Amino acid sequence: MAGIAPRILCIGIPVRDLTFRVEAVPARGSKANATHLAEICGGNALNAAIAMARLGGRVAFAGPMGDARETSSGFILEWMAKEGIDTSHVVRMPDVTTPVSAIMIEPSGERTLTIYRDPGLWSVELPDADVLLADCRAILVESRCAAFATSLCTEARRRGIPVVVGVDRAMSLQDSLLTAASHLLFASEQVQESAGIADDGEALRHLAKLTPAFLAATRGPLGTIWLNEAGELEETPAFPVRAVDTLGAGDVFHGAFTLRLAEAEGVREALRFAAAAAALKCTRRGGGLAAPQRLEVEQLLHMPPAATRSGPARL
């Protein structure tokens, strides 16, 4: 990369994650011993922000966080500072609790989680658009943040700034971010549930009638399916790896994709770059904190296919 690294704004709700490695998710009403415990920071946009910072972006974060008196917010802000993320636009919410999740990770890398998000978080008011969008080359926003982020995203689009929405749950067809976004990145399950169609390609085609945004759906080891400018389906292959932890892999994908857009690359190159970054994350434990460095991704992109190891990975 030549010149100054692009500035990217991430909008989301950070989470304090407690991760437990287990042999299997315990049955209802039973107990199970974990083989390992880790306390990390997470949340879709924050995981993506960490990935972008490690891959060479200048990352700022905006969104709500709990009361300054509670410990989870301080824990997360410390991690963000370590990663070089600008936290000056984080909004502390009096008498509100920062989200906390408990995550069980099986030997296959599959994860099961539960999370608490304080309803008060959605009443946040973000800083002024002129402040947030100054020198901004792209925005990445969690799909759940429409209530407080749509007006900013709409203004960003008016200024010609790409707005990437990382979708980790089904979207309502009336969701305001559906049309405020320039790029919508789904996972297979979410795109099918959003469209009400049990086929990734047909679901994307259906959503294309409702939004002008670029549409894609990640399918783990099957790669990413997406619609080109002509409305034709294309596929970007996944990089085969032996997955040990898929937590945060989709978020890393979203972050890497957004960074390449901010670096003025096209979607085809951005999707391939994102696939490599997410694959590397799956080979190591630690959620979003296991995001790779730029050199690692570049090396994988130039590695012969036979040099990669096969195994499942889910984004």
N, C-alpha and C positions, 0 to 999 in steps of 0.2 A: 504494500500500500504506500502510495506517495502522498505527501502533503499532510494536512491536519486531519486527524481521525474525525469521522462524522459524529455530531451530537444527536443522540436518540433519547426521546422521552418515553419512559414506561409508566403506565397508569394501572394501578392494581391495589390489592389488599394483601400486605405481607402476612405470613403465618409462621408461628413457632412450631416446628415439627419434632415430635418424639418418635423415633423410628426403632422398631423392634424386629430383629431377625428371628424367625420361627421356622420349625420344620414343616408346619402346616397351620393354617388358620384354625383356631380351636372351635369345636362345635358349640352351639348355643348352650349357655349355662355351665360350660366347663372351664377349666383353667389350663394354661400351657406355659411352660418356661421358655423364655427367650434366650438365644445364645449370644446376643449382642444388643446393646442399647447405644443410640447416638442422639444427641440433641442438636438440631440444625435449624437454619431458617429456610422458609419455603414460601409457597404461593406462586401462582402461575407467572405473573409479571415479574416478580422478584427473581425467580429461577432464570427467566429469560434475560433479565438485566445482568445477572452474574455472568451468564454465557456471553453476552455481547461485550461486557467489559473485558473478559478474558480473551475474546477474539479480536480485540483492538478498537472497540467503540468507546466514545465518551458518553457515559450513560447518566441520565438524571431520572429520578423517581418521584412520582407524585401520587398521592392517595392517602387514605385515612389510616391512622394507627392509634392504639389505645392511649389511655391516660398516662401522663409522664410519671406518675407515681407507681405504675405497675411494672413488673420486671420483664415481661416478654418483649415489650417495645424496646427497652434498652438493650436487650440481648440481640435483637434483630438489627438495630441501628449500628451496633458495634461491628457486626458481620458486614453490613453494607459498607461501612467505612474501610474495612480491610480490603474489600474488593474494588475500592476506588469509585464507588457510586455516589453521585451528588444527592444528598438527602435534604437539601435546603427547602424543597417543595413538599415534603411530607407534612401532613396536617395532623397534629395531636388532638385527640377528641376527649375532652374532660368526662370522667366517669364512664368511659367506654372501655371494654376489654379487647386487647389485641387477640386475633384468632389463634387457637391452638389446635393441633391435630395429633392423633395417635395413629401410627402407620405400622402395619405388620407386613414384612417382606419375606416371601418364601424362597427356598433355594433356587427356583427357576427365575427369580427376579420379579415375579408378579407381586403386586402390592394390594393390600386391602386397608382402607382408612376410614376414620370418622373424624369430623371436624366441627368445632363450634365457632360461629361468626356472630358477634354481637349485632343485633338489628340496628343499633345506633350508628354503625359505620356508614350506612348508606345515606345519612343526612349530611355528609361532608360537603363542603364547598371548596372547590379547588382554587388555587391562586389565579390571578388574572392571566388571560390568554396571551397577552403581549409578552409577559414574563416567561411563561412556559414555552412559548413557541419561538422565542428568540434564538436564532442560529440553529433551529431544529431541522434535521434532515429526514426524520421519520418518527412515527409514534407507534408504539405497541401497547395495546390495551386488552385487559381481560374482558371476556364477553359479559361477565356478571356486573360490570361497572357502568352499564348504560345510563343508570339513573343520574349519575353525577359526571359522566364523561362525554356524553353525546354532543353537547353544545361545543365543547372544546374540539372534538374530532371533526365536527362540521366546519368549524372555523379553519382548522388545519387543512382540510380538503380545499376550502376556498382559496387558501394560500398556496395550493399545489404541493402540500406535504403529504406523503403516503401515510395512510392509517391502516395498520395491520391489526386485525382482531384475532386473538388466539381463543378458539372456542373449545371449552372443556366440558360443556354440558349442552343439552338440546336448546336451541334458540327458538323463541316464538317468532312466527312469521310476521308479527307486528313489531318486533324488536327494533328500536331506533338505530342501533348500531349496524343492522343489516344493510341499510342504505347509506349510513355515514361512513362506512369503511371503504377503503380502496382494495383491500385484500382480506379475505376470510379464510382462515386455516382451521378446518375441522379435523376430528378423528372420524374413522368410519362409523362408529356407533352413533356419534352425535349428528353426523350429516344425515344418516338414515332416519333418526328419530325426529330431527328438525323438519325434514321434508315429508315424513310419513310414508317413505318408500324404502323397501328392503333391498336396495341395490345402490351401491355408491355412485356409479355413473349416472343413473337415472335421477337419483336424488340431487346431484350437482346440477343437472340440466333443469330440474324443476326450480331450484333456488335461483338459477340464472335468469329466470323470468321475473324475479322479484327484486333483484339487485344488479347494479352495473359492476359490482366488485369482482375481482379475480377470485376464483373459487378452487379450493383444493381439499382433499381428504387424505390423511395419512392412514396407512394400513399395516403398520409394523413391518414384518419381514416381506410383505408383498409390495412394499414401496408406497409411493404417493400417486394418486390419480388426480388429474386436474383438467380444467377446460382452457384451451388456448383462445386467442382472439377471434378465431373463426368459429368458436363454439364446439370444437372437436375435442374429444377426450384424448389426453396423452398420459403417459406414466413415467415416473422417475423411479428407477430401481433403488431398493434399500441396499446398504452395505452389510453383508452377512457377518455377524459377530456372535460370540458366545455371551449372552446376556447374564449378568448377575444381579442387576438392579435397574428396573425400568422407571423408578420414581423420578419424575422431572424430565424424562426424555422428550416428551412432546413440547415442553416449555423451552428446552434447549433448541429444539427444531425451530420453534417460532422465533426465538431470539436470533439465531444464526441467519434465518431467512430475512428478517428485518434488517439486520446489519448489511447484508449484501445488497438489498434494495437501496439502503442509504449510501452505499458505495457506488451507486449508479449502475449496478449490474441488472440484467434482465431476470425474469422469473425462472427461466430454465436453469441458469447458473445458480441462482439463489436456492432453488430446491435441491440441487445436487450438493451444494455446500452444507445446507441444513441437514440433509440425510447423513452426511459424514460426521458432523458434529454430534448429532443425536446417537448415532451408532457407537461412537467412542464413549459417550456418557454411559451407555448401557453396559459397558465392560467393567465399570467400577462402581463401587458403592458410595452413597452420600447424597442422593437426590441431586438438586441443582448445583450443590457445591462440588459435584463430580464433573462439572462441565469442563471440556478440554481447552487447551491453549491453541492459539492460531496455528503454530507450527505443526502441531499434531494433526490438525484437520488437513492442512496442505499436504502433509506426507501421505495421509490416507487417500486423498484425492488422486495422487500420482502413483499409488501402489497398484501393481498388477492384480487383477481379480483373484488369481490363484493364491495370492499371498494372504488373503483374508480368511478368517475361520468361520465356519458355519455354525448356526444356532439361532434360537428364537430371540427376537427383540420386538417390543410393542411400543408404539408411540401414541 
